[in-house]
């Protein structure tokens, strides 16, 4: 749908850092879905024919190796594509992203690599350095839930009652 609507970049909140607190069986099941999806997308002709860059965004070191390995292989296989970008936010949290960015900034300041910090400079330390025009929140929730905290300050928000599986074009 994104390609049909000429949406060049799509970010999906798939699994938060806080989701690791769920029942271990549920987490294991969800991780198996991410693993299969990454392996399938590596071979997906649409990804390659349409030059879709696929990125996994978040604290990927928190994921099991069975997910990390195919995720990294997929990112490597699509790193030079730029017609479309799909970001799967897994082991992700907006606050965590900002905390991780601040740590990188502090390190670079200590190393003398930065003289001035402003919004544009800081943005380069985030996992994603683009800002969405639109955010669609499904399932009747009316909250950010720690999703793209820095990025969505000027985004248009749409809150839908439908759960994600029922979301349609």
Secondary structure, 3 states (H helix, E strand, C coil): CCCCCCCCEEEEEEEEHHHHHCCHHHHHHHHHHHHHHHHHHHCCHHHHHCCEEEEEECCHHHCCHHHHHHHHHHHHHHCCCCCEEEEEEEEECHHHHHHHHHHHHHHHHHCCCCCCCCHHHHHCCCCCCCCCCEEEECCCCCCCCCCCCCCCCCCEEEECCCCHHHCCC
